[in-house]
């Protein structure tokens, strides 16, 4: 069964595992990886070439060695730990809204990935994921059916974007969706810095019965370059306890429910 799962792994999932193995062992061999993942040596050589282009490794005869310096995984990890406590508080509040048997859509972004991590161990349902890191959080759970959007993979954060990812979402109807935002403001609504995320989030909105915007306190009142939707299109905004009360009132007066997550207490 393990061999079948490895053989079915998406190229980016396989590369993620190769990079993790390289960090641990400092060196990998093409022959060993081909056997491990049940793919051809040529496929592994292509994976190593991609990882070399990203600065993760240096190819040598028969395999590759770890490359010193900052890798693409390190960049993801750095984003993940920024404002970590507020993100985890928001994630806990979001995860508490999910019910057993739900189909949930999980957008791109580190707060959304934290929400996947915060889902209770007893959760059983279906998760439609728009990024590899978020999907990876749930793949070890036997009772969660995980679907990955696919489409164009954004190298910086392993997010799925583009028309194929949007068409993927059109196949499903979800009970709840959790989306990220670069800005949330009374007049401008929900906005995004990355223009390729706008049609993806609009597709999510079309397919979900309830949509929750996960926005830490720094995003409230901020207006990013691209408009995703009006506040009336979302069920609620979930933010952290550092949110300015005046900013929260402004959003509520604009007609949207604001959930202020309680700060986390005690050991993680």
C-alpha positions as CSV (number, residue, x, y, z in Angstrom):
1,X,0.0,0.0,0.0
2,X,2.8,2.4,0.9
3,X,4.5,1.8,-2.5
4,X,1.2,2.5,-4.3
5,X,0.8,5.8,-2.5
6,X,4.4,6.8,-3.3
7,X,3.9,5.9,-7.0
8,X,0.7,8.0,-7.1
9,X,2.4,11.1,-5.5
10,X,2.2,14.3,-7.4
11,X,5.6,15.5,-8.6
12,X,5.7,18.4,-6.1
13,X,4.8,16.1,-3.2
14,X,7.6,13.7,-4.3
15,X,10.1,16.6,-4.5
16,X,9.0,17.8,-1.1
17,X,9.8,14.4,0.3
18,X,13.1,14.3,-1.5
19,X,14.1,17.7,-0.1
20,X,13.2,16.6,3.4
21,X,15.2,13.4,3.0
22,X,18.1,15.4,1.7
23,X,18.0,17.7,4.7
24,X,18.2,14.6,6.9
25,X,20.8,12.5,5.0
26,X,22.8,15.3,3.2
27,X,23.0,13.0,0.1
28,X,20.6,11.0,-2.1
29,X,21.1,8.5,-4.9
30,X,19.0,8.4,-8.1
31,X,18.7,4.6,-7.9
32,X,17.5,4.6,-4.3
33,X,14.9,7.3,-5.0
34,X,13.6,5.6,-8.1
35,X,13.0,2.4,-6.1
36,X,11.5,4.3,-3.2
37,X,9.0,6.2,-5.3
38,X,8.4,3.5,-7.9
39,X,9.3,5.8,-10.8
40,X,12.0,5.8,-13.4
41,X,15.5,7.1,-12.9
42,X,14.8,9.8,-15.5
43,X,11.9,11.0,-13.5
44,X,14.1,11.3,-10.4
45,X,16.8,13.1,-12.4
46,X,14.1,15.7,-13.6
47,X,13.1,16.2,-9.9
48,X,16.7,16.8,-8.9
49,X,17.1,19.3,-11.7
50,X,14.1,21.2,-10.6
51,X,15.3,21.2,-7.0
52,X,18.7,22.3,-8.1
53,X,17.2,25.3,-10.0
54,X,15.4,26.2,-6.7
55,X,18.7,26.1,-4.8
56,X,17.8,23.2,-2.7
57,X,20.6,20.8,-3.8
58,X,23.6,20.3,-6.1
59,X,23.5,17.4,-8.5
60,X,26.5,15.1,-8.5
61,X,27.2,11.8,-10.3
62,X,24.5,9.3,-9.4
63,X,22.5,11.6,-7.2
64,X,22.7,14.9,-5.3
65,X,24.0,16.6,-2.2
66,X,22.5,19.2,0.0
67,X,23.1,22.8,-1.0
68,X,24.1,25.2,1.7
69,X,22.0,28.3,2.1
70,X,18.3,29.2,2.0
71,X,16.0,26.8,0.3
72,X,12.4,27.2,-1.1
73,X,11.2,25.2,1.9
74,X,12.9,27.6,4.3
75,X,11.0,30.5,2.7
76,X,7.7,28.7,3.3
77,X,8.7,28.0,6.9
78,X,9.7,31.7,7.5
79,X,6.3,32.9,6.3
80,X,4.6,30.2,8.4
81,X,6.2,31.4,11.7
82,X,5.5,35.1,11.1
83,X,2.7,36.3,13.5
84,X,2.3,32.6,14.5
85,X,0.3,33.1,17.7
86,X,-2.4,35.2,16.1
87,X,-2.6,32.8,13.2
88,X,-3.0,29.8,15.5
89,X,-5.7,31.6,17.5
90,X,-7.6,32.4,14.3
91,X,-7.1,28.8,13.1
92,X,-8.5,27.4,16.3
93,X,-11.6,29.6,16.0
94,X,-12.0,28.6,12.4
95,X,-11.5,24.8,13.1
96,X,-14.2,25.0,15.8
97,X,-16.8,25.9,13.2
98,X,-16.2,22.6,11.2
99,X,-18.7,19.8,11.8
100,X,-18.2,16.0,11.4
101,X,-18.9,15.0,7.8
102,X,-18.3,18.5,6.4
103,X,-16.8,19.2,3.0
104,X,-14.4,22.1,3.5
105,X,-12.5,24.2,1.0
106,X,-9.1,25.4,2.3
107,X,-7.6,28.3,0.4
108,X,-3.9,29.1,0.0
109,X,-1.9,30.8,2.8
110,X,-0.2,30.0,6.1
111,X,-3.3,30.8,8.3
112,X,-5.4,28.4,6.3
113,X,-2.6,25.8,6.7
114,X,-2.8,26.3,10.4
115,X,-6.6,25.8,10.3
116,X,-6.0,22.4,8.6
117,X,-3.6,21.6,11.4
118,X,-6.1,22.7,14.1
119,X,-8.9,20.5,12.8
120,X,-9.8,18.1,15.7
121,X,-8.3,14.6,15.5
122,X,-11.9,13.3,15.4
123,X,-12.8,15.2,12.2
124,X,-14.0,13.0,9.4
125,X,-15.0,14.6,6.1
126,X,-13.6,15.9,2.8
127,X,-11.0,18.6,2.4
128,X,-10.5,20.4,-0.9
129,X,-7.1,22.0,-0.7
130,X,-5.6,24.8,-2.8
131,X,-2.0,24.3,-1.7
132,X,0.4,21.4,-1.2
133,X,1.4,22.4,2.4
134,X,-2.2,22.5,3.5
135,X,-3.0,19.1,1.8
136,X,0.1,17.7,3.5
137,X,-1.2,18.6,6.9
138,X,-4.2,16.2,6.4
139,X,-2.8,13.3,4.4
140,X,-1.9,11.3,7.5
141,X,-5.5,11.3,8.7
142,X,-7.4,8.2,7.7
143,X,-10.8,9.7,8.1
144,X,-10.2,12.8,5.9
145,X,-10.6,12.5,2.2
146,X,-8.0,15.0,0.8
147,X,-8.3,16.5,-2.7
148,X,-5.6,18.8,-4.1
149,X,-6.6,21.4,-6.7
150,X,-3.7,21.0,-9.0
151,X,-3.2,23.5,-11.9
152,X,-0.3,25.8,-12.0
153,X,2.0,25.4,-8.9
154,X,3.4,28.7,-7.6
155,X,7.0,27.8,-6.7
156,X,7.4,30.3,-3.9
157,X,4.7,28.7,-1.6
158,X,3.4,25.6,-3.5
159,X,0.0,27.2,-4.0
160,X,-2.2,26.0,-6.8
161,X,-3.5,28.8,-9.0
162,X,-4.8,29.3,-12.5
163,X,-7.7,28.2,-14.6
164,X,-7.2,24.5,-13.9
165,X,-7.4,25.0,-10.1
166,X,-10.6,27.1,-10.6
167,X,-12.2,24.4,-12.7
168,X,-11.3,21.8,-10.0
169,X,-13.4,23.7,-7.5
170,X,-16.3,23.9,-9.9
171,X,-16.7,20.1,-9.4
172,X,-17.7,20.4,-5.8
173,X,-20.1,22.0,-3.4
174,X,-18.7,22.6,0.1
175,X,-20.3,23.2,3.5
176,X,-17.6,25.7,4.6
177,X,-14.7,27.5,3.1
178,X,-11.8,29.3,4.7
179,X,-10.0,31.9,2.7
180,X,-7.1,34.2,3.3
181,X,-7.0,37.9,2.5
182,X,-4.4,40.7,2.2
183,X,-6.9,43.3,3.3
184,X,-10.4,43.6,4.7
185,X,-12.0,47.0,4.8
186,X,-15.6,48.3,5.1
187,X,-15.8,49.9,1.7
188,X,-13.3,47.9,-0.3
189,X,-14.4,44.5,1.0
190,X,-12.0,41.6,0.8
191,X,-8.8,42.3,-1.2
192,X,-5.7,40.5,-2.3
193,X,-2.1,41.5,-3.1
194,X,-1.6,38.6,-5.6
195,X,-3.8,39.0,-8.6
196,X,-3.7,35.2,-9.4
197,X,-5.5,34.5,-6.1
198,X,-8.5,36.6,-6.9
199,X,-10.3,34.3,-9.4
200,X,-9.4,31.3,-7.2
201,X,-11.1,32.9,-4.2
202,X,-14.1,33.9,-6.3
203,X,-14.4,30.3,-7.4
204,X,-14.3,29.2,-3.7
205,X,-17.1,31.7,-2.9
206,X,-19.3,30.3,-5.6
207,X,-19.0,26.7,-4.3
208,X,-19.3,27.2,-0.5
209,X,-22.5,27.5,1.6
210,X,-20.5,29.5,4.2
211,X,-17.2,31.3,3.6
212,X,-15.0,32.6,6.4
213,X,-12.2,35.1,5.8
214,X,-9.1,34.5,8.0
215,X,-7.4,37.9,8.5
216,X,-5.1,38.8,11.4
217,X,-5.4,42.2,12.9
218,X,-2.8,43.8,10.6
219,X,-5.2,43.1,7.6
220,X,-8.2,44.9,9.0
221,X,-8.7,48.3,7.4
222,X,-6.0,47.6,4.8
223,X,-6.9,47.7,1.1
224,X,-4.8,45.6,-1.3
225,X,-4.6,46.1,-5.0
226,X,-7.1,43.5,-6.2
227,X,-10.8,43.2,-5.1
228,X,-12.0,39.7,-4.3
229,X,-15.5,40.4,-3.1
230,X,-17.8,42.7,-1.1
231,X,-18.2,42.0,2.6
232,X,-21.8,40.9,1.9
233,X,-20.4,37.9,0.0
234,X,-18.8,36.3,3.1
235,X,-20.3,34.7,6.2
236,X,-17.9,36.2,8.7
237,X,-14.4,37.6,9.2
238,X,-12.2,35.8,11.8
239,X,-9.4,37.9,13.3
240,X,-7.3,37.9,16.4
241,X,-7.6,39.7,19.8
242,X,-5.2,42.5,18.8
243,X,-7.7,43.9,16.3
244,X,-8.5,47.5,16.8
245,X,-12.1,47.7,18.3
246,X,-12.9,50.6,16.1
247,X,-11.8,48.6,13.0
248,X,-14.0,45.7,14.1
249,X,-17.0,48.1,14.6
250,X,-16.4,49.5,11.2
251,X,-16.7,46.1,9.6
252,X,-19.7,45.2,11.7
253,X,-21.4,48.4,10.7
254,X,-20.8,47.5,7.1
255,X,-22.9,44.4,7.7
256,X,-20.4,41.6,8.2
257,X,-20.1,39.4,11.3
258,X,-16.6,39.6,12.9
259,X,-15.4,36.7,15.1
260,X,-12.5,37.8,17.4
261,X,-10.5,34.7,18.3
262,X,-9.5,34.3,21.9
263,X,-5.7,34.3,22.5
264,X,-4.1,30.9,22.9
265,X,-3.1,30.0,26.5
266,X,-0.9,27.3,27.9
267,X,1.6,25.1,26.1
268,X,1.1,24.2,22.5
